[in-house]
Amino acid sequence: MTKLEQIEKSVTELDKQEFQAFSAWFEALKAERWDRRMEADAASGKLDRFAEKALADSRAEKTRPL
């Protein structure tokens, strides 16, 4: 049995309260990893072209208020 299969089996065996706690923890982990990825992409310049496009659109009044 692979590690993933073991995890899947364990998760399916959680009771309601344990599953809710696991879900909250997992969502927080996903958010943390996403944040780190965005920070790394921003620091490396991968997002610069998107920021430049957004700023150019704003200056050209091609945007609308949220």
Backbone as numpy.savetxt, mean C-alpha at the origin, in Angstrom:
# Nx Ny Nz CAx CAy CAz Cx Cy Cz
4.30 -29.62 2.51 3.45 -28.44 2.51 4.35 -27.20 2.51
4.06 -26.28 1.62 4.86 -25.06 1.54 4.53 -24.13 2.70
5.40 -23.15 2.89 5.17 -22.16 3.95 3.84 -21.44 3.71
3.57 -21.09 2.44 2.31 -20.40 2.12 1.11 -21.29 2.43
1.18 -22.53 2.09 0.08 -23.46 2.39 -0.13 -23.57 3.90
0.94 -23.59 4.66 0.83 -23.65 6.12 0.14 -22.39 6.65
0.52 -21.24 6.11 -0.10 -19.98 6.54 -1.58 -19.99 6.20
-1.90 -20.38 4.96 -3.31 -20.42 4.54 -4.13 -21.33 5.46
-3.58 -22.49 5.78 -4.28 -23.43 6.65 -4.49 -22.82 8.03
-3.45 -22.19 8.56 -3.55 -21.58 9.88 -4.59 -20.47 9.90
-4.60 -19.64 8.85 -5.56 -18.53 8.80 -6.98 -19.05 8.73
-7.23 -20.09 7.96 -8.59 -20.62 7.85 -9.07 -21.24 9.16
-8.15 -21.57 10.06 -8.51 -22.18 11.33 -8.72 -21.16 12.45
-8.48 -19.88 12.17 -8.66 -18.85 13.20 -10.13 -18.66 13.53
-10.42 -18.40 14.81 -11.81 -18.06 15.15 -12.06 -16.60 14.74
-13.28 -16.15 14.91 -13.68 -14.83 14.43 -12.80 -13.72 15.01
-12.59 -13.74 16.32 -11.80 -12.70 16.98 -10.35 -12.73 16.51
-9.78 -13.92 16.42 -8.40 -14.05 15.96 -8.27 -13.58 14.50
-9.26 -13.91 13.68 -9.23 -13.52 12.28 -9.30 -12.00 12.15
-10.13 -11.37 12.96 -10.21 -9.90 12.93 -8.88 -9.27 13.34
-8.25 -9.82 14.36 -6.95 -9.32 14.80 -5.90 -9.54 13.72
-5.91 -10.71 13.11 -4.97 -11.00 12.02 -5.20 -10.05 10.85
-6.45 -9.83 10.50 -6.78 -8.95 9.38 -6.27 -7.53 9.62
-6.48 -7.03 10.84 -6.02 -5.69 11.18 -4.49 -5.61 11.09
-3.83 -6.61 11.62 -2.36 -6.65 11.56 -1.89 -6.71 10.12
-2.52 -7.55 9.30 -2.09 -7.71 7.92 -2.31 -6.43 7.12
-3.43 -5.76 7.33 -3.69 -4.49 6.64 -2.65 -3.44 7.03
-2.28 -3.39 8.30 -1.25 -2.46 8.76 0.10 -2.78 8.12
0.42 -4.06 8.00 1.67 -4.49 7.38 1.69 -4.08 5.90
0.58 -4.31 5.20 0.50 -3.92 3.79 0.67 -2.41 3.64
0.03 -1.64 4.50 0.13 -0.19 4.43 1.56 0.27 4.69
2.22 -0.33 5.67 3.60 0.02 5.99 4.52 -0.28 4.81
4.35 -1.43 4.18 5.18 -1.80 3.04 4.92 -0.87 1.85
3.66 -0.49 1.65 3.31 0.43 0.57 3.96 1.78 0.82
3.90 2.26 2.07 4.52 3.53 2.42 6.02 3.50 2.15
6.67 2.43 2.55 8.12 2.32 2.33 8.45 2.30 0.84
7.62 1.62 0.06 7.83 1.56 -1.39 7.66 2.95 -2.02
6.63 3.68 -1.60 6.41 5.02 -2.12 7.56 5.95 -1.73
8.03 5.84 -0.50 9.15 6.66 -0.06 10.40 6.35 -0.87
10.65 5.08 -1.12 11.82 4.69 -1.91 11.69 5.19 -3.35
10.50 5.05 -3.92 10.28 5.53 -5.29 10.44 7.04 -5.37
9.94 7.75 -4.38 10.07 9.21 -4.36 11.53 9.62 -4.21
12.24 8.96 -3.33 13.65 9.29 -3.10 14.51 8.99 -4.33
14.13 7.99 -5.10 14.92 7.62 -6.28 14.56 8.46 -7.51
13.51 9.27 -7.40 13.12 10.11 -8.51 12.10 9.49 -9.45
11.66 8.28 -9.14 10.70 7.60 -10.01 9.37 8.33 -10.15
9.03 9.16 -9.17 7.74 9.85 -9.19 7.85 11.30 -9.68
9.06 11.74 -9.98 9.26 13.14 -10.36 8.43 13.54 -11.58
8.37 12.69 -12.59 7.62 13.06 -13.80 6.14 13.24 -13.51
5.61 12.45 -12.56 4.20 12.61 -12.20 3.96 13.93 -11.47
4.87 14.27 -10.58 4.76 15.53 -9.85 4.89 16.70 -10.82
5.84 16.62 -11.74 6.02 17.68 -12.72 4.77 17.86 -13.59
4.18 16.75 -14.01 2.95 16.81 -14.82 1.82 17.44 -14.02
1.65 17.05 -12.77 0.59 17.60 -11.93 0.78 19.10 -11.73
2.01 19.51 -11.48 2.27 20.93 -11.29 2.03 21.72 -12.58
2.43 21.15 -13.71 2.19 21.81 -15.00 0.70 21.93 -15.28
-0.05 20.88 -15.00 -1.50 20.92 -15.18 -2.14 21.97 -14.28
-1.65 22.08 -13.07 -2.18 23.07 -12.14 -1.90 24.49 -12.63
-0.67 24.72 -13.07 -0.32 26.05 -13.59 -1.14 26.40 -14.83
-1.46 25.39 -15.64 -2.24 25.61 -16.86 -3.76 25.61 -16.58
-4.10 25.54 -15.31 -5.50 25.51 -14.86 -6.30 24.36 -15.50
-5.64 23.22 -15.60 -6.29 22.01 -16.13 -6.79 21.11 -14.98
-6.82 21.67 -13.80 -7.27 20.91 -12.63 -8.52 21.54 -12.06
-9.12 20.85 -11.12 -10.30 21.38 -10.43 -10.14 21.15 -8.93
-10.78 21.96 -8.12 -10.67 21.77 -6.67 -11.27 20.43 -6.25
-10.70 19.88 -5.22 -11.24 18.62 -4.68 -12.46 18.84 -3.86
